[in-house]
Amino acid sequence: MGREVTEENKQKMRDMMKKTSKDLSSAQIKGSSTELHVLISSPDLSKKDFEFAPPAGTTLKESLFSNLTQPRGIPYKIGE
């Protein structure tokens, strides 16, 4: 969170989280809250970031779920 990671800062963060948790659990809050993220950053992406080579001996399928659309034959009936 923009601070140097030291044992002192870690302890301060733990203490703050404990206090916040205690305050929130004892509060009689009704309603809802919304969290809004306005400034979201991401690294510049290129086609190379999305390249994937499957391990040797494996088959690369078009879709993980392609076999779910294929007929499975006669359904199993209970009691047979």
QUIDA-V732173 format. One record per residue. N is the residue number from 1. RES is the residue in one letter. PHI is phi in whole degrees, -180 to 180 (NA if undefined). BURIAL is I if it has 24 or more other ideal C-beta (glycine too) atoms within 12 Angstrom, else O. D_CENTER is the distance of its C-alpha to the mean C-alpha in whole Angstrom. Layout:
# QUIDA-V732173
n res phi burial d_center
N RES PHI BURIAL D_CENTER
N RES PHI BURIAL D_CENTER
This chain:
# QUIDA-V732173
n res phi burial d_center
1 M NA O 20
2 G 86 O 23
3 R -116 O 24
4 E -68 O 26
5 V -84 O 24
6 T -130 O 27
7 E -61 O 28
8 E -64 O 29
9 N -67 O 27
10 K -62 O 24
11 Q -65 O 27
12 K -61 O 27
13 M -66 O 23
14 R -60 O 23
15 D -62 O 26
16 M -64 O 25
17 M -66 O 22
18 K -63 O 24
19 K -64 O 27
20 T -62 O 24
21 S -61 O 23
22 K -63 O 26
23 D -62 O 27
24 L -70 O 25
25 S -72 O 26
26 S -94 O 29
27 A -79 O 29
28 Q -97 O 30
29 I -92 O 28
30 K -120 O 28
31 G 112 O 26
32 S -140 O 23
33 S -134 O 21
34 T -127 O 19
35 E -107 O 17
36 L -113 O 18
37 H -105 O 16
38 V -98 O 19
39 L -102 O 19
40 I -115 O 16
41 S -115 O 17
42 S -148 O 16
43 P -69 O 18
44 D -67 O 21
45 L -108 O 20
46 S -130 O 22
47 K -60 O 23
48 K -62 O 23
49 D -65 O 19
50 F -108 O 19
51 E -78 O 21
52 F -145 O 21
53 A -116 O 24
54 P -66 O 23
55 P -59 O 25
56 A -56 O 28
57 G 89 O 30
58 T -107 O 27
59 T -106 O 27
60 L -89 O 24
61 K -96 O 24
62 E -63 O 24
63 S -144 O 21
64 L -63 O 19
65 F -105 O 21
66 S -61 O 24
67 N -73 O 26
68 L -76 O 25
69 T -90 O 27
70 Q -86 O 30
71 P -61 O 33
72 R -107 O 33
73 G 91 O 37
74 I -76 O 38
75 P -66 O 36
76 Y -72 O 37
77 K -106 O 39
78 I -66 O 39
79 G 98 O 43
80 E -96 O 43
